[in-house]
Amino acid sequence: MKVLVVGGAGYIGSHMVKRLARSGHEVVVLDNLTTGRRSLAQYGKLIVGDLGDPALLERLFREYEFDGVMHFAASSLVGESVSDPSKYYQNNVACTITLLDAMVRNGIKHFIFSSTAATFGEPVYTPIDEAHPQEPINPYGASKLMLERILKDYAFAYGLNSVSLRYFNACGADPDGELGECHDPETHLIPLVLQAASGRRKSITVFGRDYATEDGTCVRDYIHIEDLCSAHALALEALVSGKKSGAIAYNLGNGSGYSVQAVIDAARQVVIKTGHTFIVEEGQRRPGDPAILVADAGRARTELGWYPQYEDLQTIIEHAWHWEQKQASDVLCN
Ligand code: UFG
């Protein structure tokens, strides 16, 4: 297949590009490199440009006649979305409509969309399945939910088939050690803990120990990047084969929650093997953090035949640690 991966130089997109290329597909990456890194897009043909540029999209779609489009390019910092909602509605909604309209004009019918657990807002029950109410509590989650809604209308009106994949906590790195997470600023727990262990930051701060959870710290569903990517590949196959059509959404997580303290404990076990350790500090709650976010991904399993391979937290952290150590020595994120 010929696949356009928008945002293929970013953390999740780059792992997807590698998987697609390794499976024999022709991959074109469209990325404006504002947060993506050229070095991460190595498995695809990189076109540097904006997804909101209709003339560029028109040229690309005419030249390549893609079988499908995967869209990973989005602004994704919850806090920033509250202080600068315009950026989120522009990048995540307006620009994506430009992409969808170019697909419709060029008769491309298969679209895989990166959605998020943030579309659910404060959970009313857990684990969270697809029937859970979607009431986002920040513009980031709202922007992704708007797209899910737009995709339903585009399926009905234009026959654009899509799968929206709602990620819980994406983490880990390429088991080969070639790719990994390069956010700047980094806000995610696992890379921050590992940066503290490698000496790239002073310490890790626990954001609150007074939550209604077993050890008082927040519980999240950590899903390995490779498992996320396998779900995307299955979703695209399901659309292209005609097994699935319309606008579908699946929750993607392992279904088991780990507390912040459990992540810190697991990370300590991993880094101690290489003679490293890190300092833990105590902090206040981070605004907008629900106590528990765990996915019920049963629907993706039964309908797509998706089975995560790297559910073990220790393995996830080992892969991320391998990557962090390379970065700390080589500065790969360029
Ligand atoms: N945490 C700390 N210290 C830190 C960083 C994080 O204690 O320095 C805690 C957070 O408070 C949270 C947990 O670690 O309880 C995980 O935090 P992350 O920032 O790694 O991930 P989030 O759960 O906040 O965010 C993820 C995605 C978002 C998505 C959200 C869905 O990264 O894009 O899930 O709610 F919106």
Boltz pocket constraint, residues with backbone or C-beta under 6 A from the ligand:
constraints:
  - pocket:
      binder: B
      contacts: [[A, 76], [A, 78], [A, 116], [A, 117], [A, 118], [A, 140], [A, 167], [A, 168], [A, 169], [A, 170], [A, 187], [A, 188], [A, 189], [A, 190], [A, 192], [A, 204], [A, 205], [A, 206], [A, 207], [A, 208], [A, 218], [A, 219], [A, 220], [A, 260], [A, 286], [A, 289], [A, 290], [A, 293]]
      max_distance: 6.0
